[in-house]
Amino acid sequence: MMDNNQRLAKAKTQLVLDHPFIGTIALQKLDFEIASEDWFNQMGMPATAAVSTKQAVFCDEFMDTLTDDELKFLVAHECMHPMLEHNMRLGGRDPRMFNQAADYVINKLLIDDRVGSMPSCGLYDPNLYDAGNGVSEAIYEIIKQQQDDDDSSASSGASSASGDKPMDSIVESKGTPAEKEQEASEWRIAVAQAAQAAKMMGKLSAGMERLVTEILQPQVDWRDVLSRFIEKARTDERSFARPNRRFVSQGMYLPVTSGEQVGDIVFCVDCSGSVSDKELSQYAAEVRKVHEDIKPKTLSVLYFDTEVSHIDVFGQDDEVVIAPHGGGGTAFSPIFSTLNELEIEPVACIVLTDLCSSDFGEAPEYPVLWVSNYGTEAPFGEVVKV
């Protein structure tokens, strides 16, 4: 009878033979270890499995409860977390709840690809997967809303995904945004190489090929769109403070043109937890670049979730500092109502968000650019996906 170290080696070998895309990742990108139930308890993790971007750890006692096919599924499952950059995408989200959302995505993909057999503790809900469009962040928001609904209704006996337990633990990547991006880049290279090897063997399924494309496909550079959007917002600043002398003698008081200048610009930062630290760092750099290069009359940074929690207004000579406030759900109508109440009429409004809300409010008269890390549709304005 094989011990669990031998079973683990066998599971990796079977993946290489039957599903070489995942098997190559298992062999080349992750170190595999077995630990006791006590170790998992000491780490504050469920005694099942855990994965970082460098190592996968399996609970010895939990492995004893699994068939060989279930162990093969679990090994593939652990490979998929860093492959899909889940370790780098937690941001400020609840780790257990985000792990649930990630598990719903991974298990659906593995079941569709017929990789082993999912253990009975695995999370699988095709309807939830479809509702979140197969995106962990969107599924997380659905689960979080279910949790909020459950908490607000003590008499409710209905079950929901919010009460389910993930099959493993995701160990969040640490380091600076640049270090995390480097780690993600290395994983994308590994994914590309593994996919190529599987394709040469004729064993890259259509589902996994689509997944690889989603991981590797170049996305629209939102910074180029932002630059174009701001350029369109350039306007001749006209003022009646000094009337145009050419027409005064004719009794006509017309504004004088003070030269090409951009008026007020507003950036709105979604602080619901759906925007990652990496994305916030990118956004902050671009906001500062707009302030330095364009020098608008004022640059306002508005932070929101279901309401506007804070707003900073920077003049042309001020240093722009991005410091998120709030955290919760998402609603967009408070953005525009707040700007209206403050009598701020920007030449451009840029909203950094995931677009996971149906509360948009009424379209303002000024142009709106939605910079989204998930959704692609809004009832007004222009949407660019990052």
Secondary structure, DSSP 8 states (H G I E B T S, - for coil): ---HHHHHHHHHHHHHHH-HHHHHHHHHT-EEEEE-HHHHHHTTS-SSEEE-SSEEEEEHHHHHTS-HHHHHHHHHHHHHHHHTTGGG--TTS-HHHHHHHHHHHHHHHHHHTT-S---TT----HHHHHHTTT-HHHHHHHHHHHHHHHHH-TT-----GGG---SSEE----S-HHHHHHHHHHHHHHHHHHHHHHHHTT---HHHHHHHHHHHS----HHHHHHHHHHHH-EEEEESSS--HHHHTTT----EEEEEE---EEEEEE-SS-S-HHHHHHHHHHHHHHHHHH--S-EEEEEESSSEEEEEEE-TTS---------S---SHHHHHHHHHTT---SEEEEEE----S---S--SS-EEEEESS----SSSEEEE-
